[in-house]
Amino acid sequence: MNAEPFLRVRGLSKSYGIHNVSLDLEKGSTLGLIGVSGSGKSTLARCLAGFDTAESGEILLEGRSQWPRQEVQLILQQPAASLNPRFTAEEIVAEPLRIQRRGDAPWRARRARELMATVGLDPAAACSGALEFSGGERQRLAIARALALEPKLLILDESLASLDLSVQAQIANLLLDLQEQRGLTYILISHDVALVGRIASEIAVMDRGAIVERRAA
C-alpha cells in the first residue's frame, strides 16, 4: 500500500481563481509553483493556508481534512505590508505566540530572540522597529515570525521577488538550511524559473487556474 502523501489536493476549485487543481507533495520536499500573473497561484496559496475557502475539492494534510491553522504558514511578497511598523522586531516575531497564548511575556521575548538568531538576524536588534530593517532583513523577520508556531508547511508567495540577487541567494540558502534542520515542506511561488530551480525539487506550472505541467526542477 502506498504511503499517504504529506499534502494531497484533489479537484480544488474556486470560481475566480482555480479550476480542478490536484497535486501531491511529500514531506520535506519543495514544490516550485510558477506561472504568469493571474494564473491562480496566489488563490491556491490562500486556499491551502486557510485564508480562502475553495468551493469544491479536498485538501488533506497528513491525511487530515482539518488541522491546526498554525501548521501551514503563508509568507507574502512584501513583508513591510504585514509587519506592524509600530512593533519592535521582538514584538513582531512574538506576536503569533501572544495570539496563541503560548508562554508568558518573558518566555515569548526569549523565544523571539532565538528565532531572530535562527534566521540570521542579530538578537541585539530585537528592540528596533520594523522600518529600521532592510528589505532582506524584513523578509528574515517574516520567516522568523512564521517559524514561531513551528509550522510543517511554509508557502512563500513571491517572497523573494522584491530582493536583489545577492539577498535572494542568501534567503534561498537560509530556507534550504531551515528545511534540513526542521524537516519543513515548502511551496515556493514565483515567476522566476531560475530561482525556483535553485530551491525546488519539482516544478508545477499554472495557467488559467489549472496546473498544466509538472516536472523535476
Secondary structure as UniProt FT lines:
FT   STRAND          7..14
FT   TURN            15..17
FT   STRAND          18..25
FT   TURN            27..28
FT   STRAND          30..34
FT   TURN            37..38
FT   HELIX           41..49
FT   STRAND          56..61
FT   TURN            62..63
FT   HELIX           69..71
FT   STRAND          72..75
FT   HELIX           79..82
FT   TURN            85..86
FT   HELIX           89..99
FT   TURN            100..101
FT   HELIX           105..118
FT   TURN            119..120
FT   HELIX           123..125
FT   TURN            126..127
FT   HELIX           130..132
FT   HELIX           135..147
FT   TURN            148..149
FT   STRAND          153..157
FT   TURN            159..162
FT   HELIX           165..182
FT   STRAND          185..189
FT   HELIX           193..199
FT   STRAND          202..207
FT   TURN            208..209
FT   STRAND          210..216
//
